[in-house]
Amino acid sequence: MYEQESLELCAYMYTDDHSDMIGTWDYTSCSDRQNISICQHYAEKTVTPEVDSVKCPHKSNGQNWIPFRKNCYTLLLGASRWGNSEINEQQICKSLAGFGEILTIRDEAENEFIKKQLQPFKNLVMFVWLGMSKNKTDEQLKWLDGSNVQFSNWKYGQRPNVTEPFMVGLNINGEWEIITNPRYFKTIKQRSIVMCKIENDPKDEFMKGVVDVNTPDGISYRRVAKRMDWYQAMQECGRNGGHLASIPDKTTNDNMALIAKRDGFSLWIGLSKQDVSGWPFEWSDGSALKFTPDGFVKDGRDTEEKCLFVDSSGNWTAVNCHASQEGAICYNHINEKTSAQLSSQSSSSCPKDDGHFSWILFKDHCYAFNMHNYSVFTMDNAKNVCQNLDSSSKLLTIKSKEENDFVSDYMNKNPSITSRVWLALHVDAKGKPTSWHDGSELDFSRWNAEIGPQLSPQVSQICAVMVSSNGTWTHTSCSNSRSRIVCKAPAYPGSPVALVFFVILLICIFAAIPFIIYHKNKHRFHSTVRYQRNFDDADSASMINEEE
């Protein structure tokens, strides 16, 4: 498409009276000769502007500036429109047109205006050049004047995978195309118009960062510019101990809409419904659903799980959670203790963590929490997951208030997707709990059927969940509900660390016994008597005779 020979092309009009093409335009090499040329002279006269119209810098024999709203535009068509070694891209307009900067497009109306200016040249050129660069710090596209690209109209409606170097052009349909192969750059330049713009509207909003909004104390927002589904967005936010954004009030919703507008795409937020049997929407960070925008229906039955994204107008849209969006809004509590730090409580008396589940010791049992999997499961899948973790691992059973409080408290401190947690509890056809899956008696219960959904008579199998936000238990559909998992296993009676410590202690004891015995009996090995020779007169003989 882009590999044709690079030529300087000029337009001409058919004027042959005997041709049925009279009055039509075509183009040819600028070096070809034509029989007639038509010149146009602009009369130097004062044109009375319309009320509120912008004054553009028209000059005799100069560039023709076109007004639109408060701004002025002109097209550079000559061979010199790309400047030279002495004129860089930012200086092209001031050097060649005398005013303005390389084109920026701020909204849909302006994009449509630029598209119309391209139509007379559609047989000559392919694009209006859109000068952009990419900020490596925040992955944000920027216009050459340094402002952020907020509005966009990419050809396939998706965030482009921008690699350096690249070129962007607006085609005759008003769509933006990106070219990343440098081999085509020369041809694209040859087939592109350079447009200059005198922008009289303020740029302040376009100079701000994507997440530069008013935030509550202790909160920081982050935009993830990446095509992904809702569960992948959960994982991206969780990499730094964060969450998908929750929206407690209209002010926050306005801020989320502003982030989506600056980004140029609708973005995932943390609201979802993982149950199609009547459970309401839930925030993935465990916060209560206090606010919804006008027009959003938060209840009702669906045939599939639903997750939400927010657009630039602050509207919420529910789609399949496995659908892809162009990014997400995350937030972090500054200086928050993350789940990774909490999981450091793991004990050697428990099975080894597998990277997705963290085992925590509580009394004589170990509990596996899926803190890093960012998934929810049906009942059958939940049981299989626990069995695959460890041979002794089973789905959660609860035998006391202390155990119930431990699980609900831990889940509340580490929220993810939903507050529901599967219980390995048999429930009869009337919705009443009977016994645990392992056959043990139901000695303790926090059952509250009123907080659960009104199940349809067509529900063939009823299961039980704990609602971790308050620690109560209730019923739900075994197949139409997706909940979190906690697996449970008996703690090991001993651990390798304890065994090593015990062996070292025994060695120390046996090494100390001879030392103690030695100290108690050392008088047998060493006498305290000292001998001294005394001399008297009778003992005066010498072994050596002295000379007289």
TIPAPA-783075 format. One record per residue (C-alpha): residue in one letter; x negated, y, z. Coordinates in steps of 0.5 Angstrom, whole numbers, plus 2048, in hexadecimal, padded with zeros to 3 digits. Example, Ala and Ser with C-alpha at 12.3 -4.5 7.8 and 13.67 -1.06 7.14 Angstrom:
+---------+-----+-----+-----+
: residuo :   u :   v :   w :
+---------+-----+-----+-----+
:       A : 7E7 : 7F7 : 810 :
:       S : 7E5 : 7FE : 80E :
+---------+-----+-----+-----+
//
This chain:
+---------+-----+-----+-----+
: residuo :   u :   v :   w :
+---------+-----+-----+-----+
:       M : 800 : 800 : 800 :
:       Y : 7FA : 805 : 802 :
:       E : 7F5 : 802 : 7FD :
:       Q : 7F6 : 806 : 7F7 :
:       E : 7F1 : 80B : 7F4 :
:       S : 7F0 : 811 : 7F8 :
:       L : 7F2 : 817 : 7F3 :
:       E : 7F4 : 81F : 7F4 :
:       L : 7FB : 81E : 7F2 :
:       C : 7FF : 824 : 7EF :
:       A : 807 : 825 : 7ED :
:       Y : 809 : 827 : 7E7 :
:       M : 811 : 828 : 7E4 :
:       Y : 813 : 825 : 7DD :
:       T : 815 : 82B : 7D9 :
:       D : 816 : 827 : 7D2 :
:       D : 81D : 829 : 7D0 :
:       H : 81E : 823 : 7CC :
:       S : 81C : 81E : 7D2 :
:       D : 821 : 81C : 7D7 :
:       M : 81C : 81D : 7DC :
:       I : 81D : 824 : 7DC :
:       G : 81C : 828 : 7E2 :
:       T : 81A : 822 : 7E6 :
:       W : 813 : 822 : 7EA :
:       D : 80D : 81D : 7E9 :
:       Y : 806 : 81D : 7EB :
:       T : 7FF : 81C : 7E8 :
:       S : 7F8 : 81D : 7E9 :
:       C : 7F6 : 824 : 7EA :
:       S : 7F1 : 824 : 7E5 :
:       D : 7F6 : 823 : 7E0 :
:       R : 7F8 : 829 : 7DB :
:       Q : 7FF : 82B : 7DA :
:       N : 802 : 830 : 7D5 :
:       I : 806 : 835 : 7DA :
:       S : 805 : 837 : 7E1 :
:       I : 80A : 83B : 7E5 :
:       C : 808 : 840 : 7EA :
:       Q : 80C : 843 : 7EF :
:       H : 80B : 84A : 7F2 :
:       Y : 80E : 84C : 7F9 :
:       A : 810 : 853 : 7F9 :
:       E : 80E : 857 : 7FF :
:       K : 814 : 859 : 802 :
:       T : 817 : 859 : 809 :
:       V : 81C : 853 : 80A :
:       T : 821 : 855 : 810 :
:       P : 821 : 84F : 815 :
:       E : 827 : 84B : 817 :
:       V : 829 : 84C : 81F :
:       D : 824 : 848 : 823 :
:       S : 820 : 845 : 81D :
:       V : 819 : 845 : 81E :
:       K : 814 : 849 : 81B :
:       C : 80F : 845 : 817 :
:       P : 808 : 848 : 814 :
:       H : 80A : 849 : 80D :
:       K : 804 : 84C : 809 :
:       S : 804 : 84E : 801 :
:       N : 800 : 848 : 7FE :
:       G : 800 : 845 : 804 :
:       Q : 803 : 83F : 807 :
:       N : 80A : 83E : 807 :
:       W : 80C : 83D : 80E :
:       I : 813 : 839 : 810 :
:       P : 817 : 83B : 816 :
:       F : 81A : 836 : 81A :
:       R : 81D : 838 : 821 :
:       K : 818 : 83C : 824 :
:       N : 812 : 839 : 821 :
:       C : 80F : 83A : 81A :
:       Y : 80C : 835 : 815 :
:       T : 808 : 835 : 80F :
:       L : 805 : 82F : 80A :
:       L : 7FE : 82E : 808 :
:       L : 7FE : 82B : 801 :
:       G : 7F7 : 82D : 7FE :
:       A : 7F1 : 829 : 7FE :
:       S : 7EE : 82D : 803 :
:       R : 7F3 : 82B : 808 :
:       W : 7EF : 826 : 80C :
:       G : 7EA : 82B : 80E :
:       N : 7E2 : 829 : 80D :
:       S : 7DC : 828 : 811 :
:       E : 7DD : 82F : 814 :
:       I : 7E4 : 82F : 815 :
:       N : 7E7 : 82A : 81A :
:       E : 7EE : 827 : 81B :
:       Q : 7F0 : 82C : 820 :
:       Q : 7ED : 832 : 81C :
:       I : 7F1 : 830 : 815 :
:       C : 7F7 : 834 : 816 :
:       K : 7F4 : 83B : 819 :
:       S : 7EE : 83A : 813 :
:       L : 7F3 : 839 : 80D :
:       A : 7FA : 83B : 80F :
:       G : 7F7 : 841 : 814 :
:       F : 7FC : 83F : 81A :
:       G : 7FF : 839 : 81E :
:       E : 7FC : 832 : 81F :
:       I : 7FD : 82B : 81C :
:       L : 804 : 829 : 81D :
:       T : 807 : 826 : 823 :
:       I : 80E : 823 : 823 :
:       R : 812 : 824 : 82A :
:       D : 819 : 821 : 829 :
:       E : 81E : 81E : 824 :
:       A : 820 : 824 : 821 :
:       E : 819 : 826 : 81F :
:       N : 818 : 820 : 81C :
:       E : 81E : 820 : 818 :
:       F : 81B : 827 : 815 :
:       I : 814 : 825 : 814 :
:       K : 817 : 81F : 810 :
:       K : 81B : 824 : 80B :
:       Q : 815 : 828 : 80A :
:       L : 812 : 821 : 807 :
:       Q : 818 : 820 : 802 :
:       P : 816 : 824 : 7FC :
:       F : 80F : 821 : 7FC :
:       K : 811 : 81A : 7FD :
:       N : 80E : 818 : 7F6 :
:       L : 808 : 81B : 7F8 :
:       V : 806 : 819 : 7FF :
:       M : 808 : 814 : 804 :
:       F : 807 : 817 : 80B :
:       V : 807 : 81E : 80F :
:       W : 800 : 81D : 813 :
:       L : 801 : 81C : 81B :
:       G : 7FB : 81E : 81E :
:       M : 7FA : 81A : 824 :
:       S : 7F5 : 817 : 829 :
:       K : 7F6 : 812 : 82F :
:       N : 7F4 : 814 : 836 :
:       K : 7F0 : 80E : 839 :
:       T : 7F1 : 80F : 840 :
:       D : 7F9 : 80E : 840 :
:       E : 7FA : 80B : 839 :
:       Q : 7FE : 812 : 837 :
:       L : 7FE : 814 : 830 :
:       K : 7FD : 81B : 82F :
:       W : 7FE : 820 : 82A :
:       L : 7F8 : 824 : 827 :
:       D : 7FA : 82A : 82B :
:       G : 7F9 : 826 : 832 :
:       S : 800 : 825 : 833 :
:       N : 803 : 81E : 834 :
:       V : 807 : 81B : 82F :
:       Q : 80E : 81A : 832 :
:       F : 813 : 819 : 82D :
:       S : 811 : 814 : 828 :
:       N : 815 : 810 : 822 :
:       W : 810 : 80A : 820 :
:       K : 812 : 806 : 81A :
:       Y : 814 : 800 : 81E :
:       G : 816 : 803 : 824 :
:       Q : 811 : 800 : 828 :
:       R : 80B : 803 : 82C :
:       P : 805 : 803 : 827 :
:       N : 7FF : 7FF : 829 :
:       V : 7FA : 804 : 828 :
:       T : 7F3 : 803 : 827 :
:       E : 7ED : 808 : 825 :
:       P : 7ED : 80B : 820 :
:       F : 7F4 : 80C : 81D :
:       M : 7F8 : 810 : 819 :
:       V : 800 : 812 : 81A :
:       G : 804 : 814 : 814 :
:       L : 80C : 816 : 814 :
:       N : 80E : 813 : 80E :
:       I : 814 : 815 : 809 :
:       N : 819 : 812 : 80D :
:       G : 817 : 816 : 814 :
:       E : 814 : 80F : 817 :
:       W : 80D : 80F : 81A :
:       E : 808 : 80B : 817 :
:       I : 801 : 809 : 81A :
:       I : 7FB : 807 : 816 :
:       T : 7F5 : 804 : 81A :
:       N : 7F1 : 801 : 814 :
:       P : 7EB : 807 : 812 :
:       R : 7EB : 804 : 80B :
:       Y : 7F2 : 807 : 80A :
:       F : 7F0 : 80E : 80D :
:       K : 7EE : 811 : 807 :
:       T : 7F4 : 80F : 802 :
:       I : 7F9 : 811 : 808 :
:       K : 7F6 : 818 : 808 :
:       Q : 7F6 : 819 : 801 :
:       R : 7FE : 817 : 801 :
:       S : 7FF : 81B : 807 :
:       I : 801 : 822 : 809 :
:       V : 7FE : 826 : 80E :
:       M : 803 : 82B : 812 :
:       C : 802 : 830 : 816 :
:       K : 806 : 833 : 81C :
:       I : 807 : 839 : 820 :
:       E : 80A : 837 : 826 :
:       N : 80E : 83D : 82A :
:       D : 811 : 838 : 82F :
:       P : 80D : 837 : 836 :
:       K : 809 : 831 : 836 :
:       D : 809 : 830 : 83E :
:       E : 80D : 82A : 83E :
:       F : 809 : 826 : 838 :
:       M : 803 : 827 : 83C :
:       K : 805 : 824 : 842 :
:       G : 803 : 81C : 844 :
:       V : 808 : 817 : 843 :
:       V : 809 : 816 : 84A :
:       D : 808 : 81D : 84C :
:       V : 80F : 81D : 850 :
:       N : 811 : 81F : 857 :
:       T : 810 : 819 : 85B :
:       P : 812 : 817 : 863 :
:       D : 80C : 817 : 868 :
:       G : 808 : 811 : 868 :
:       I : 80A : 80F : 861 :
:       S : 806 : 80F : 85A :
:       Y : 809 : 80D : 853 :
:       R : 806 : 80A : 84D :
:       R : 808 : 809 : 846 :
:       V : 806 : 802 : 843 :
:       A : 806 : 803 : 83B :
:       K : 807 : 7FC : 839 :
:       R : 80C : 7F8 : 835 :
:       M : 80E : 7F3 : 83A :
:       D : 814 : 7EF : 83D :
:       W : 817 : 7F1 : 844 :
:       Y : 813 : 7EB : 848 :
:       Q : 80D : 7ED : 845 :
:       A : 80E : 7F5 : 847 :
:       M : 80F : 7F2 : 84E :
:       Q : 808 : 7EF : 84D :
:       E : 805 : 7F5 : 84B :
:       C : 808 : 7F9 : 850 :
:       G : 806 : 7F4 : 855 :
:       R : 7FE : 7F4 : 853 :
:       N : 7FD : 7FA : 857 :
:       G : 802 : 7F8 : 85D :
:       G : 807 : 7FC : 85A :
:       H : 80E : 7FB : 858 :
:       L : 813 : 7FD : 852 :
:       A : 816 : 803 : 853 :
:       S : 81D : 804 : 858 :
:       I : 821 : 80A : 857 :
:       P : 825 : 80C : 85E :
:       D : 828 : 812 : 85B :
:       K : 829 : 817 : 855 :
:       T : 823 : 81B : 857 :
:       T : 81F : 815 : 856 :
:       N : 823 : 813 : 850 :
:       D : 821 : 819 : 84C :
:       N : 81A : 818 : 84E :
:       M : 81A : 811 : 84B :
:       A : 81E : 814 : 845 :
:       L : 818 : 81A : 844 :
:       I : 813 : 814 : 844 :
:       A : 817 : 810 : 83F :
:       K : 817 : 817 : 83B :
:       R : 810 : 818 : 83B :
:       D : 80E : 811 : 839 :
:       G : 813 : 811 : 833 :
:       F : 816 : 80B : 835 :
:       S : 81B : 807 : 83A :
:       L : 817 : 804 : 840 :
:       W : 819 : 7FE : 844 :
:       I : 81B : 800 : 84B :
:       G : 81C : 7FB : 851 :
:       L : 823 : 7F9 : 851 :
:       S : 826 : 7F2 : 84F :
:       K : 82B : 7ED : 850 :
:       Q : 828 : 7E6 : 850 :
:       D : 82F : 7E3 : 851 :
:       V : 835 : 7E2 : 84D :
:       S : 83A : 7E0 : 852 :
:       G : 83C : 7E6 : 855 :
:       W : 836 : 7E9 : 859 :
:       P : 834 : 7F0 : 858 :
:       F : 82E : 7F4 : 855 :
:       E : 828 : 7F4 : 859 :
:       W : 822 : 7F9 : 85A :
:       S : 81C : 7F4 : 859 :
:       D : 818 : 7F8 : 85F :
:       G : 81E : 7F6 : 864 :
:       S : 821 : 7FD : 864 :
:       A : 828 : 7FE : 865 :
:       L : 82C : 800 : 85E :
:       K : 82F : 807 : 861 :
:       F : 82F : 80A : 85A :
:       T : 831 : 809 : 853 :
:       P : 832 : 80E : 84D :
:       D : 839 : 810 : 84A :
:       G : 83B : 80A : 845 :
:       F : 837 : 805 : 848 :
:       V : 83B : 7FF : 84B :
:       K : 837 : 7FB : 850 :
:       D : 83C : 7F5 : 851 :
:       G : 83F : 7F0 : 84D :
:       R : 83E : 7E9 : 84A :
:       D : 838 : 7E8 : 845 :
:       T : 836 : 7E2 : 841 :
:       E : 82F : 7E3 : 842 :
:       E : 82A : 7E7 : 846 :
:       K : 82A : 7EE : 845 :
:       C : 824 : 7F3 : 846 :
:       L : 824 : 7FB : 846 :
:       F : 820 : 800 : 842 :
:       V : 821 : 808 : 843 :
:       D : 821 : 80C : 83D :
:       S : 81F : 814 : 83C :
:       S : 827 : 816 : 83E :
:       G : 827 : 812 : 844 :
:       N : 82B : 80D : 842 :
:       W : 82A : 806 : 844 :
:       T : 82B : 800 : 83F :
:       A : 82C : 7F8 : 841 :
:       V : 829 : 7F3 : 83C :
:       N : 826 : 7EC : 83D :
:       C : 820 : 7EC : 841 :
:       H : 81C : 7E9 : 83C :
:       A : 81D : 7EE : 837 :
:       S : 817 : 7F3 : 836 :
:       Q : 817 : 7FA : 837 :
:       E : 811 : 7FF : 836 :
:       G : 80F : 800 : 83D :
:       A : 810 : 800 : 844 :
:       I : 810 : 805 : 84A :
:       C : 80D : 803 : 850 :
:       Y : 80C : 806 : 857 :
:       N : 807 : 805 : 85D :
:       H : 808 : 806 : 864 :
:       I : 801 : 80A : 866 :
:       N : 7FD : 806 : 86B :
:       E : 802 : 800 : 86B :
:       K : 800 : 7FA : 86D :
:       T : 801 : 7F5 : 868 :
:       S : 803 : 7EE : 867 :
:       A : 7FC : 7EC : 865 :
:       Q : 7FA : 7EE : 86C :
:       L : 800 : 7EB : 870 :
:       S : 7FE : 7E4 : 86C :
:       S : 7F7 : 7E4 : 870 :
:       Q : 7FB : 7E1 : 876 :
:       S : 7FA : 7DB : 872 :
:       S : 7F8 : 7D5 : 876 :
:       S : 7F3 : 7CF : 875 :
:       S : 7F9 : 7CB : 878 :
:       C : 7FD : 7CC : 872 :
:       P : 7FD : 7CA : 86B :
:       K : 7F8 : 7CE : 866 :
:       D : 7FB : 7D4 : 863 :
:       D : 7FC : 7D3 : 85B :
:       G : 7FB : 7DA : 859 :
:       H : 803 : 7DB : 859 :
:       F : 805 : 7D9 : 860 :
:       S : 802 : 7DB : 866 :
:       W : 802 : 7D6 : 86C :
:       I : 804 : 7D9 : 873 :
:       L : 803 : 7D5 : 879 :
:       F : 809 : 7D6 : 87E :
:       K : 809 : 7D2 : 885 :
:       D : 809 : 7CA : 882 :
:       H : 80B : 7CC : 87B :
:       C : 808 : 7CF : 875 :
:       Y : 80C : 7D3 : 870 :
:       A : 80A : 7D5 : 869 :
:       F : 80D : 7DC : 866 :
:       N : 80D : 7DD : 85F :
:       M : 80A : 7E4 : 85F :
:       H : 806 : 7E4 : 859 :
:       N : 80A : 7E0 : 854 :
:       Y : 80F : 7E6 : 853 :
:       S : 815 : 7E0 : 851 :
:       V : 81B : 7DE : 853 :
:       F : 81E : 7D7 : 853 :
:       T : 824 : 7D3 : 852 :
:       M : 825 : 7CE : 858 :
:       D : 823 : 7C8 : 854 :
:       N : 81D : 7CC : 852 :
:       A : 81B : 7CE : 859 :
:       K : 81B : 7C7 : 85C :
:       N : 816 : 7C5 : 856 :
:       V : 812 : 7CA : 857 :
:       C : 811 : 7C9 : 85F :
:       Q : 810 : 7C1 : 85D :
:       N : 80A : 7C3 : 859 :
:       L : 807 : 7C8 : 85E :
:       D : 805 : 7C2 : 862 :
:       S : 807 : 7BB : 864 :
:       S : 80A : 7BD : 86B :
:       S : 80D : 7C4 : 868 :
:       K : 815 : 7C4 : 868 :
:       L : 81A : 7CA : 867 :
:       L : 81B : 7CE : 86D :
:       T : 81F : 7CC : 873 :
:       I : 820 : 7D0 : 879 :
:       K : 821 : 7CD : 880 :
:       S : 821 : 7D3 : 885 :
:       K : 822 : 7DA : 885 :
:       E : 81A : 7DC : 886 :
:       E : 819 : 7D8 : 87F :
:       N : 81F : 7DC : 87C :
:       D : 81C : 7E2 : 87E :
:       F : 815 : 7E1 : 87C :
:       V : 817 : 7DF : 875 :
:       S : 81C : 7E5 : 874 :
:       D : 817 : 7EA : 877 :
:       Y : 811 : 7E7 : 873 :
:       M : 816 : 7E8 : 86C :
:       N : 818 : 7EF : 86E :
:       K : 811 : 7F1 : 86F :
:       N : 80F : 7EE : 868 :
:       P : 815 : 7F0 : 864 :
:       S : 816 : 7ED : 85D :
:       I : 81C : 7ED : 858 :
:       T : 821 : 7EA : 85C :
:       S : 822 : 7EA : 864 :
:       R : 825 : 7E3 : 863 :
:       V : 821 : 7DD : 865 :
:       W : 823 : 7D5 : 864 :
:       L : 825 : 7D1 : 86A :
:       A : 825 : 7C9 : 869 :
:       L : 82C : 7C9 : 86C :
:       H : 832 : 7C5 : 86A :
:       V : 838 : 7C9 : 869 :
:       D : 83F : 7C5 : 868 :
:       A : 844 : 7C7 : 863 :
:       K : 847 : 7CB : 868 :
:       G : 841 : 7D0 : 868 :
:       K : 83F : 7CD : 86F :
:       P : 838 : 7CB : 871 :
:       T : 837 : 7C4 : 873 :
:       S : 830 : 7C1 : 874 :
:       W : 829 : 7C2 : 872 :
:       H : 826 : 7BF : 86B :
:       D : 822 : 7BB : 870 :
:       G : 827 : 7B8 : 873 :
:       S : 826 : 7BC : 87A :
:       E : 82C : 7BF : 87E :
:       L : 82E : 7C6 : 87D :
:       D : 82C : 7C8 : 884 :
:       F : 82B : 7CF : 883 :
:       S : 82F : 7D4 : 87E :
:       R : 830 : 7DB : 87C :
:       W : 836 : 7DA : 877 :
:       N : 83A : 7DF : 874 :
:       A : 83E : 7DE : 86E :
:       E : 841 : 7E5 : 86E :
:       I : 83B : 7E8 : 86B :
:       G : 83A : 7E3 : 865 :
:       P : 83E : 7E3 : 85F :
:       Q : 845 : 7E1 : 85D :
:       L : 843 : 7DB : 859 :
:       S : 847 : 7D8 : 854 :
:       P : 84B : 7D2 : 854 :
:       Q : 847 : 7CF : 84E :
:       V : 841 : 7CF : 852 :
:       S : 83F : 7C8 : 853 :
:       Q : 839 : 7C8 : 858 :
:       I : 839 : 7CD : 85E :
:       C : 832 : 7CF : 861 :
:       A : 82F : 7D3 : 867 :
:       V : 82B : 7D9 : 867 :
:       M : 828 : 7DE : 86D :
:       V : 829 : 7E5 : 86B :
:       S : 822 : 7E7 : 86E :
:       S : 824 : 7EE : 86F :
:       N : 829 : 7EC : 875 :
:       G : 827 : 7E5 : 876 :
:       T : 82E : 7E2 : 875 :
:       W : 82F : 7DC : 871 :
:       T : 835 : 7DC : 86C :
:       H : 837 : 7D8 : 866 :
:       T : 836 : 7D8 : 85E :
:       S : 836 : 7D5 : 858 :
:       C : 830 : 7CF : 857 :
:       S : 82F : 7D0 : 850 :
:       N : 832 : 7D8 : 84E :
:       S : 82D : 7DB : 854 :
:       R : 826 : 7DC : 854 :
:       S : 823 : 7DD : 85A :
:       R : 81C : 7DE : 85E :
:       I : 818 : 7D7 : 860 :
:       V : 815 : 7D6 : 867 :
:       C : 812 : 7CF : 868 :
:       K : 811 : 7CC : 86E :
:       A : 80C : 7C6 : 871 :
:       P : 809 : 7C4 : 877 :
:       A : 803 : 7C6 : 87A :
:       Y : 7FD : 7C2 : 87A :
:       P : 7FB : 7BF : 881 :
:       G : 7F4 : 7C1 : 880 :
:       S : 7F0 : 7C5 : 87B :
:       P : 7E9 : 7C5 : 878 :
:       V : 7E7 : 7CB : 87C :
:       A : 7E9 : 7C8 : 882 :
:       L : 7E6 : 7C2 : 881 :
:       V : 7DF : 7C5 : 880 :
:       F : 7E0 : 7C9 : 886 :
:       F : 7E1 : 7C3 : 88A :
:       V : 7DB : 7BF : 887 :
:       I : 7D7 : 7C5 : 889 :
:       L : 7D9 : 7C5 : 890 :
:       L : 7D8 : 7BE : 891 :
:       I : 7D1 : 7BE : 88F :
:       C : 7D0 : 7C4 : 893 :
:       I : 7D3 : 7C0 : 899 :
:       F : 7CE : 7BA : 898 :
:       A : 7C8 : 7BE : 897 :
:       A : 7C9 : 7C2 : 89D :
:       I : 7CA : 7BB : 8A1 :
:       P : 7C2 : 7B9 : 8A1 :
:       F : 7C1 : 7C1 : 8A3 :
:       I : 7C5 : 7C0 : 8A9 :
:       I : 7C2 : 7BA : 8AB :
:       Y : 7BB : 7BC : 8AA :
:       H : 7BC : 7C2 : 8AF :
:       K : 7C0 : 7BE : 8B4 :
:       N : 7BA : 7B9 : 8B4 :
:       K : 7B4 : 7BD : 8B3 :
:       H : 7B1 : 7BC : 8BA :
:       R : 7AF : 7B5 : 8B8 :
:       F : 7AB : 7B7 : 8B2 :
:       H : 7A7 : 7BD : 8B6 :
:       S : 7A4 : 7BD : 8BD :
:       T : 7A4 : 7C3 : 8C1 :
:       V : 79E : 7C1 : 8C5 :
:       R : 797 : 7C4 : 8C4 :
:       Y : 791 : 7C2 : 8C7 :
:       Q : 78B : 7C6 : 8C9 :
:       R : 784 : 7C3 : 8CC :
:       N : 782 : 7C5 : 8D2 :
:       F : 77A : 7C5 : 8D4 :
:       D : 778 : 7C4 : 8DB :
:       D : 771 : 7C3 : 8DE :
:       A : 771 : 7BC : 8DD :
:       D : 772 : 7BC : 8D6 :
:       S : 76C : 7C0 : 8D4 :
:       A : 769 : 7BB : 8D0 :
:       S : 767 : 7BE : 8C9 :
:       M : 767 : 7BA : 8C3 :
:       I : 761 : 7BE : 8C1 :
:       N : 75B : 7BF : 8C5 :
:       E : 759 : 7C6 : 8C5 :
:       E : 751 : 7C7 : 8C5 :
:       E : 74E : 7C9 : 8CC :
+---------+-----+-----+-----+
//
